[in-house]
């Protein structure tokens, strides 16, 4: 699963982005990658490993929701099921 979010760019500044990627490894574990920074600039990356799919999915959703509250807008989503009612 992958989700890419951006903030609205300021007049003289590139937009900020936040990307979440959730992948299953060959041993059945799950890895959550969080990448953020300025578009076209320096970026930061954090990797978290989970043994259970539910724990990894909860972390993915929690990180997504936290960034949405900070004003990020979803630009691209892959592998996510839309919430019911939308």
N, C-alpha and C positions, 0 to 999 in steps of 0.2 A: 504494500500500500504506500501511496505517496501523496503528499499534499504540499502545495507551494502557495505561500501567502506573501503579500506586499502591503506596505503602507502607502498612503497617498504622498507623492513626492512634493517636497517644498520647492519654492521657486528656483533656488540655486543649488539644490542638493539632490543627489540620486536617491531613489526610493530604497527603503530598508526592506529586506526580505527575511523570511523564515521558512525553512523547508523541513518536513518530517518524512522519513522513510522507514517503513517497518518491513523487515525481511526475515524469513525463516532460514536458519542455517542447515547444513547437512546432517547435523546430529539431532535435529528436532527442536532446538532452542530458537529464540527470537531475538533479533537485534534491532534496536531503535536508534536511528541516526537523526540528530538534530543539527541543522546547519543554519547559521544566521549571519547577517552582515549588511553592508551597503552594496547595492547592485553595481557590479563592475569593480568593486574594491576588495578590501581585505575581509575574510570570512573566518568564522569560528565553527568548529565541529565537535560535537560530543556524541559518544557512543555508549549505549546502555544495553546490557545483555539480560534477557529474561528466560527462565526455564519454561514457563507456562504461557500459552497464547493469551489467556484472559488477562493476566497481569500486564503483558506487553501491550495489548489493545487498550486497557485502561490507562496506561501511561501515555500512549499515543493520543487518545481522546482528551486527556487532561492537559497535555501540552498544547494541543490544538485549541481547546477552549480558552486557555490562559492567553494565548496570542490574539484570539478574536476579541477578547475583552480589552486588550491593549490597543485595539484599532486596526489590526491587520485584516485584510480582505483576502478571501480565497481566490486565487487566480487559476489554479489547476488542481484537480484531484483525480487520482487513479486508484481503482481497486476498493473504493469505499461505497457502501450501500447508503443511499439517501435516507434520512430520518423519515419515519412514517408521517404521513400527512403533508408531504411536500411534493 
